[in-house]
Amino acid sequence: MRYLILFLGVWLMACGQASRNDKMVFRYNQQEGLPTLDPAFAKNQAIMWAVRQMYSTLVETDTLLNIVPSLARSWEVSEDRLRYTFRLRTDVYFHDNEVFPEGKGRRMTAEDVVYSLRRIMDPATASPGAWIFNDKVDPEKGFSAPDDSTFVLTLLRPFHPIMGILTMQYCSVVPKEAVARYGKDFRKHPCGTGPFRFHFWDEGQALILHRNERYFEHDAAGHRLPYLDAVKISFVDSKSTEFLLFSQGQLDFINEIETSFQDEVLTKQGDLKKDWEGKIVMMRGPYLNTEYFGIVMDPTKPGVASSPLRDKKIRQAINYGFDRHKMVTYLRNSKGYAATSGFIPAGLPSFDSTKVKGYDFDPAKARKLLAEAGFPGGAGLPVIKLVSIPIYADLADYVAHQLQEVGIPVQVEIVQKGTLMDQVAKSAVPFFRGSWIADYPDAESYLAMFYSKNPSPPNYTRYVNPAFDRLYERAIQEPNDSIRYALYQEMDQMVIDDAPVVPLYYDMVVRFRQPNVEGFTSDGLNQLELRRVIIRKDK
């Protein structure tokens, strides 16, 4: 009740006591809160969702993950694939802000794009997204603006996925004046060109965004987007409370569902139970996220040299030793797809389960591999420690139990998320639970995890394979999709055969919305797209 009273107070103050009957207000909750609204720090989904509403990028992805125009209306690529020339829209304006003359937002130009992308690379910014241009672009010579409506990106070497990188929220265009005026406080004074503009933020309580009346996009009928009048983001830190608010109609959508409500709302096949039909609407589809267990391969790292996981046959036995299909069905109510192909998940165009063969549940083969490794029936095999975080404890325990039955003793240790992330980045945990969400819609985002010249992150397993590296270097320069996809599949099969990872499942976007919310879409990157959302009052 305390939360509801606080939220009501925030809403009245922020919206001038406007009621839901007067305005179309889209309401959602962000459980983990928001540390910043600066796109240079858009390193997680919570920040990306909020930033996407207020900022725009040169190009973006549509619901099918095709790269389409946004601030750039068109582009050309030079024959050597080093020079990308973008023709910018000339009808884009920054939101009104006191940093501009008379507080009126000025027109965006190519110099703003140059400034924004250089800012990501500038060590003084300390952006966690600085890596996106590392060894790809010279910060001084790589970004240029021949005129106000032309931006040129020059690469150090061909890198086919660069267009995907430009869709990332890190690449949002910001005005130099605002960053200069606010400094570090730019995090709470956002100013972009997106469909919604900043209005009010009580950190820990609510963020209110209002419709940008000068937004540049229109629908097919010529109506200016967005349709919504406002977006309200609350910060209830309990997923259970979030679901209760949603079930009471006080939120318009939730992403995923709290585990304790999972069996009440969903069947084991992942469908809505009859009691909920007509009351809420479920949306689901592939999510570019692979859940996995990782195995550190570098023998110089702590605990690796003496680990039985140094033996490929042990790693393969683990992969054969548990039933992924049952795991997804009974522990996740079918929210996901058993990872029986490669590390690259379903949902990417290069995914092909007929070309990349992974591991099915085969306890006989697991036992055979154990015997070949010198541990018949598991005799003499040391206990293997698997480190996970609390929300995945049930998955880790499930796998450990099934592996025990084939003779592989696994001890599960649970630590907090921040602790595990820190240890994994330092390669201090030989066997760990992980997940990899695509940064952009290209399989290179996954394969970069196994390129030996990459540090940790993203090469958390410290995998080294010269043959893989050669294919990777060919693939990132290959303009032909069919050839590149074949190279991706060959690399993916190499990783699966060497088994530095144990793929668990390919994730699924599972969203729930109110029946009166229309035009709400989903995609494989699980982005929050609100430009064409309408809330019907008559439903």
C-alpha positions in Angstrom: 0.0 0.0 0.0 2.9 2.4 0.8 4.2 1.9 -2.8 0.8 2.7 -4.3 0.4 5.9 -2.2 3.9 7.1 -3.2 3.3 6.4 -6.9 0.0 8.2 -6.9 1.6 11.2 -5.3 4.4 11.2 -7.8 2.0 10.9 -10.7 -0.2 13.8 -9.5 2.8 16.1 -9.0 4.4 15.1 -12.4 1.3 15.3 -14.6 -0.6 18.1 -13.1 -3.3 15.8 -11.7 -4.1 14.5 -15.2 -6.2 11.4 -14.9 -5.9 8.1 -16.8 -9.2 9.0 -18.4 -7.7 12.1 -20.0 -4.4 10.7 -21.3 -3.0 7.6 -22.8 -0.3 6.7 -20.2 1.7 3.5 -20.6 2.8 2.1 -17.2 5.5 -0.4 -16.5 7.8 -1.3 -13.6 11.6 -1.6 -13.5 12.4 -3.8 -10.6 16.1 -3.1 -10.5 15.7 0.7 -10.8 17.7 3.0 -13.0 21.2 4.3 -12.1 21.4 6.6 -15.1 19.6 8.0 -18.2 22.9 8.7 -20.1 23.0 6.5 -23.2 26.8 6.2 -22.9 26.1 4.0 -19.9 23.2 1.9 -21.4 24.8 -1.4 -20.4 21.7 -3.3 -19.3 18.2 -3.8 -20.3 16.7 -1.5 -17.7 18.7 1.5 -18.9 18.3 0.6 -22.6 14.5 0.5 -22.3 14.4 4.0 -20.8 17.0 5.5 -23.0 15.3 4.1 -26.2 12.3 6.2 -25.4 14.3 9.5 -25.2 17.1 9.0 -27.8 17.5 7.9 -31.4 20.4 6.2 -33.3 21.5 6.5 -36.9 19.9 3.2 -37.7 17.7 0.8 -35.7 16.2 -2.7 -36.0 12.6 -3.5 -36.9 10.6 -6.3 -35.3 12.3 -8.8 -37.6 15.7 -7.5 -36.6 16.4 -6.0 -40.1 18.4 -2.8 -39.9 16.3 0.1 -41.0 16.7 3.9 -41.2 16.2 6.2 -38.2 18.2 9.4 -37.9 19.9 8.4 -41.2 17.5 8.2 -44.1 19.9 6.3 -46.3 23.6 5.2 -46.5 26.2 3.9 -48.9 29.2 1.7 -48.4 32.4 2.0 -50.3 33.7 -0.9 -52.4 36.5 -1.6 -49.9 33.8 -1.6 -47.2 35.8 0.8 -45.1 33.7 3.9 -45.6 30.1 4.3 -44.6 28.4 7.5 -45.7 25.1 8.3 -44.0 22.6 10.9 -45.3 20.8 12.3 -42.3 17.3 13.6 -41.9 17.0 17.3 -41.7 13.8 17.4 -39.7 15.1 16.1 -36.4 15.2 18.4 -33.3 16.6 17.9 -29.8 14.1 18.1 -27.0 13.5 21.6 -25.5 16.1 22.2 -22.8 17.5 25.2 -20.9 20.9 24.6 -22.6 19.5 25.9 -25.9 18.7 29.6 -26.7 15.3 30.4 -25.3 15.1 26.8 -24.2 14.0 25.6 -27.6 15.6 22.4 -28.9 17.8 23.0 -32.0 18.1 20.9 -35.1 20.4 17.9 -34.9 23.3 17.9 -37.3 26.1 15.5 -38.4 28.5 17.1 -36.0 26.2 15.9 -33.2 26.7 12.3 -34.5 30.5 12.8 -34.6 30.5 14.2 -31.0 28.3 11.4 -29.6 30.3 8.5 -31.1 33.6 10.0 -30.1 32.3 10.5 -26.6 31.8 6.8 -26.3 35.4 6.2 -27.1 36.8 9.0 -25.0 38.5 7.6 -21.8 37.2 10.6 -19.9 33.6 9.4 -20.4 34.5 6.0 -19.0 31.6 4.4 -21.0 31.2 0.7 -20.6 30.4 0.7 -24.3 33.8 1.9 -25.4 34.6 -1.6 -26.6 32.2 -1.3 -29.5 34.6 0.6 -31.7 37.9 -0.8 -30.3 40.3 -1.8 -33.1 37.6 -0.8 -35.6 37.7 3.0 -35.7 40.3 5.7 -35.1 38.6 8.1 -32.7 40.0 11.2 -34.4 39.8 10.2 -38.0 37.0 7.6 -38.0 34.1 10.0 -37.5 33.6 13.0 -39.8 30.9 15.4 -41.0 31.5 16.8 -44.5 28.3 18.9 -44.1 25.3 19.2 -41.7 23.4 16.3 -43.2 26.2 13.9 -44.0 28.0 11.7 -41.5 31.0 9.5 -42.6 32.2 6.5 -40.6 35.6 5.2 -41.7 36.8 1.8 -40.4 40.4 0.6 -39.8 39.5 -2.7 -41.5 36.3 -4.2 -42.9 33.9 -5.3 -40.1 30.5 -6.5 -41.5 28.6 -6.3 -38.2 29.3 -2.6 -37.8 25.7 -1.6 -38.9 24.4 -3.8 -36.0 26.7 -2.0 -33.6 25.3 1.3 -34.7 21.8 0.2 -33.5 23.0 -0.1 -29.9 21.7 2.5 -27.5 25.3 3.4 -26.7 25.2 5.1 -30.1 22.4 7.4 -29.3 22.9 11.0 -30.4 23.3 13.6 -27.7 23.8 17.4 -27.8 27.2 18.6 -26.7 25.7 21.6 -25.0 23.8 19.4 -22.5 26.8 17.2 -21.7 29.0 20.3 -21.2 26.4 22.0 -19.0 25.5 19.1 -16.7 28.7 17.1 -16.7 28.3 14.0 -14.6 24.7 15.1 -13.8 23.8 14.5 -17.5 22.7 11.1 -16.2 19.6 12.8 -14.7 19.1 15.6 -17.3 18.6 13.6 -20.5 18.1 15.4 -23.8 17.7 13.5 -27.0 15.6 13.3 -30.2 13.4 10.4 -29.3 9.7 9.9 -29.2 9.4 10.9 -25.5 11.0 13.7 -23.6 12.1 13.7 -20.0 9.7 15.2 -17.5 10.2 14.0 -14.0 12.4 11.5 -12.1 12.1 10.7 -8.4 14.9 8.1 -8.2 13.6 4.9 -6.6 10.0 6.0 -7.0 9.0 6.8 -10.6 10.2 8.3 -13.9 7.7 10.2 -16.1 8.2 10.8 -19.8 6.0 13.0 -21.9 5.2 12.8 -25.6 7.7 14.6 -27.8 5.4 16.9 -29.9 8.2 17.5 -32.4 9.2 13.9 -33.0 10.2 13.4 -36.6 8.4 10.1 -37.4 4.9 9.7 -38.8 2.7 6.7 -39.4 1.5 5.5 -42.8 -1.6 7.8 -42.5 0.6 10.8 -41.8 -0.1 11.0 -38.1 2.9 12.1 -35.9 4.2 9.4 -33.6 4.1 8.5 -30.8 0.4 7.9 -30.0 0.9 7.8 -26.2 0.8 10.9 -24.2 3.2 9.7 -21.5 5.1 6.8 -20.1 5.3 6.1 -16.4 8.1 3.8 -15.0 7.8 2.7 -11.4 10.5 1.0 -9.4 8.9 -1.6 -7.2 11.8 -3.9 -6.2 9.7 -7.0 -5.8 8.7 -9.2 -8.8 5.8 -10.6 -6.7 4.4 -7.1 -6.0 4.9 -6.2 -9.7 2.8 -9.2 -10.8 0.1 -8.3 -8.3 0.0 -4.7 -9.6 -0.3 -6.0 -13.1 -3.0 -8.4 -12.2 -4.9 -5.5 -10.7 -4.6 -3.5 -13.9 -2.2 -1.0 -12.4 0.6 -1.8 -14.9 0.1 -2.2 -18.7 2.8 -4.8 -19.2 5.3 -7.0 -17.4 8.4 -8.8 -18.8 8.6 -12.4 -17.7 6.7 -13.6 -14.6 7.8 -14.1 -11.0 8.7 -17.7 -10.4 6.3 -18.2 -7.5 3.4 -17.3 -9.9 4.6 -19.3 -12.8 2.6 -22.5 -12.1 -0.5 -20.5 -11.3 -0.5 -18.7 -14.6 1.2 -21.1 -17.1 0.8 -24.7 -18.0 4.0 -26.9 -18.2 3.7 -26.4 -22.0 4.0 -22.7 -21.5 0.4 -21.7 -22.3 -1.9 -19.4 -20.3 -4.1 -21.4 -18.0 -7.9 -21.0 -18.6 -8.4 -18.9 -15.5 -6.3 -16.1 -17.1 -7.5 -16.2 -20.6 -9.2 -12.9 -21.6 -7.8 -11.2 -18.5 -4.2 -10.8 -19.7 -2.5 -11.4 -23.1 0.8 -13.4 -23.3 3.3 -12.7 -26.0 6.3 -14.9 -26.7 9.0 -15.6 -29.2 12.8 -16.3 -29.6 15.1 -14.2 -27.5 18.7 -13.8 -28.5 20.0 -15.1 -25.2 21.8 -18.3 -24.6 22.0 -19.6 -21.0 25.0 -21.8 -20.4 27.6 -23.2 -18.1 31.1 -21.9 -18.9 34.4 -23.8 -18.5 37.7 -21.9 -18.2 40.3 -23.4 -20.6 43.4 -21.5 -19.6 45.6 -23.7 -17.3 47.3 -20.7 -15.8 44.1 -19.6 -14.1 43.2 -20.6 -10.6 42.0 -24.3 -10.2 42.1 -25.0 -14.0 45.3 -27.0 -14.3 44.2 -29.6 -11.8 40.5 -29.7 -12.9 39.2 -32.8 -14.7 37.4 -30.4 -17.0 40.8 -30.0 -18.8 39.8 -33.2 -20.5 37.5 -32.7 -23.5 35.9 -36.0 -23.0 34.8 -35.0 -19.5 33.4 -31.8 -20.9 31.5 -33.7 -23.6 30.2 -36.2 -21.1 28.7 -33.3 -19.1 27.0 -32.1 -22.2 25.5 -35.5 -22.9 24.6 -36.2 -19.3 21.4 -34.2 -18.6 18.0 -33.8 -20.3 17.6 -30.2 -21.6 14.1 -30.7 -22.8 12.8 -31.8 -19.4 14.7 -29.0 -17.7 13.0 -26.4 -19.9 9.5 -28.0 -19.6 9.4 -28.6 -15.9 11.6 -25.9 -14.4 10.7 -23.1 -16.9 7.2 -24.0 -18.0 8.5 -24.3 -21.5 9.8 -20.7 -21.5 12.7 -21.4 -23.8 14.1 -23.9 -26.2 16.5 -26.8 -25.3 20.0 -25.9 -26.5 20.7 -29.0 -28.6 22.3 -27.2 -31.5 25.2 -24.7 -31.2 25.9 -21.8 -28.9 24.3 -19.4 -31.3 20.6 -19.2 -30.4 17.4 -19.7 -32.4 16.2 -16.4 -33.7 19.2 -15.4 -35.7 19.2 -15.9 -39.5 22.4 -18.0 -39.4 20.9 -20.4 -36.9 20.4 -23.9 -38.5 20.0 -26.9 -36.3 20.5 -29.2 -39.3 24.0 -27.7 -39.9 25.2 -27.4 -36.3 24.8 -30.5 -34.1 24.9 -30.2 -30.4 24.2 -32.6 -27.5 21.1 -34.5 -26.8 20.5 -36.4 -23.6 22.5 -39.6 -24.0 23.6 -41.1 -20.6 25.2 -44.2 -22.3 27.4 -41.9 -24.4 28.3 -39.9 -21.3 29.3 -43.0 -19.4 31.4 -44.2 -22.4 33.3 -40.9 -22.6 33.9 -41.1 -18.8 35.4 -44.5 -19.2 37.6 -43.4 -22.1 38.8 -40.5 -19.9 39.9 -43.0 -17.3 37.0 -42.8 -14.9 34.8 -45.8 -15.6 31.5 -45.2 -13.8 32.9 -42.0 -12.4 35.4 -44.0 -10.2 38.2 -41.7 -9.1 36.7 -38.6 -10.7 37.1 -35.6 -8.3 34.1 -33.5 -7.3 33.6 -30.6 -9.8 32.3 -27.3 -8.3 29.7 -25.4 -10.3 29.2 -21.8 -9.2 25.8 -20.2 -9.9 23.5 -17.4 -8.6 20.3 -17.8 -6.6 17.7 -17.4 -9.4 19.4 -20.2 -11.3 20.0 -22.5 -8.3 17.2 -24.9 -9.4 18.7 -25.3 -12.9 22.2 -26.0 -11.4 20.8 -28.5 -8.9 18.8 -30.3 -11.7 21.9 -30.7 -13.9 24.1 -31.7 -10.9 21.5 -34.4 -9.9 21.4 -35.8 -13.4 25.2 -35.8 -13.8 25.5 -37.6 -10.5 23.5 -40.5 -12.0 26.0 -41.0 -14.9 28.9 -40.8 -12.5 29.9 -37.1 -12.6 30.0 -35.6 -9.1 29.0 -31.9 -9.2 28.8 -29.7 -6.2 26.7 -26.5 -6.6 27.8 -23.3 -4.9 25.5 -20.3 -4.9 26.9 -16.8 -4.7 25.5 -13.3 -5.4 25.3 -12.1 -9.0 27.8 -9.3 -8.5 30.3 -11.6 -6.9 30.0 -14.2 -9.7 30.3 -11.6 -12.5 33.5 -10.2 -10.9 35.0 -13.7 -10.5 34.1 -14.8 -14.0 35.6 -11.6 -15.5 38.9 -12.5 -13.8 38.6 -16.2 -14.8 38.7 -17.1 -11.1 35.9 -19.7 -11.4 36.7 -22.8 -13.5 33.0 -23.8 -13.9 30.3 -21.2 -13.8 26.8 -20.4 -14.9 26.5 -17.6 -17.5 24.2 -16.1 -20.1 25.0 -14.1 -23.2 22.5 -11.7 -24.7 23.2 -10.4 -28.2 24.3 -6.8 -28.3 23.1 -6.6 -32.0 21.4 -9.1 -34.3 24.4 -10.9 -35.7 26.0 -14.2 -34.7 29.4 -12.5 -34.5 28.1 -11.1 -31.1 28.3 -14.7 -29.8 31.3 -15.9 -31.7 33.4 -13.0 -30.4 33.3 -14.8 -27.0 35.6 -17.5 -28.4 38.1 -15.4 -30.4 41.4 -15.8 -28.6 42.5 -12.2 -29.2 39.5 -11.0 -27.2 40.0 -10.5 -23.4 37.6 -11.5 -20.7 35.0 -10.2 -21.3 33.9 -11.3 -23.8 36.1 -14.4 -23.9 35.2 -15.6 -20.4 36.3 -19.2 -21.1 39.7 -18.1 -22.4 39.1 -20.4 -25.4 42.0 -20.6 -27.9 41.7 -22.3 -31.2 43.8 -21.0 -34.1 41.5 -22.6 -36.7 38.5 -20.8 -35.1 40.4 -17.5 -35.1 41.2 -17.8 -38.9 37.5 -18.4 -39.7 36.4 -15.6 -37.4 38.7 -13.1 -39.2 37.4 -14.2 -42.5 33.8 -14.0 -41.4 33.8 -10.4 -40.1 35.1 -9.2 -43.5 32.8 -11.4 -45.6 30.0 -9.3 -47.3 28.1 -12.3 -48.7 25.5 -13.4 -46.2 25.3 -17.0 -47.3 29.1 -17.5 -47.2 29.3 -15.6 -43.8 26.6 -17.8 -42.3 28.4 -20.9 -43.4 31.5 -19.7 -41.7 29.5 -18.9 -38.6 28.1 -22.4 -38.5 31.5 -24.0 -39.0 32.9 -21.9 -36.0 29.8 -22.8 -33.9 30.4 -26.5 -34.5 34.0 -26.1 -33.5 33.0 -24.6 -30.2 30.4 -27.3 -29.6 32.9 -30.1 -30.3 35.6 -28.6 -28.1 33.0 -28.0 -25.4 34.3 -24.9 -23.5 30.6 -24.3 -22.8 27.6 -26.4 -21.8 24.6 -24.7 -23.6 21.4 -25.1 -21.5 18.6 -23.4 -23.4 17.9 -20.6 -25.9 15.8 -18.1 -24.1 12.4 -16.9 -25.0 10.9 -13.4 -24.8 7.8 -13.8 -22.6 5.7 -10.7 -22.1 2.2 -10.1 -20.6 0.1 -7.1 -21.5 -3.3 -5.8 -20.7 -6.0 -6.6 -23.2 -6.6 -2.9 -24.0 -3.0 -2.3 -25.0 -2.6 -2.4 -28.8 0.3 -2.0 -31.2 2.7 -3.5 -28.6 5.3 -5.6 -30.3 8.2 -7.8 -29.4 11.5 -8.8 -31.0 14.5 -11.1 -30.5 16.4 -8.4 -28.7 13.6 -7.9 -26.2 13.5 -4.1 -26.9 10.8 -1.9 -25.5 9.1 -0.3 -28.5 6.3 2.2 -27.6 6.0 4.5 -30.6 2.9 2.8 -32.0 1.2 1.7 -28.8 -2.4 2.7 -28.2 -4.4 2.1 -25.0 -8.1 1.6 -25.7 -10.4 3.1 -23.1 -13.4 1.1 -24.2 -11.9 -2.3 -23.3 
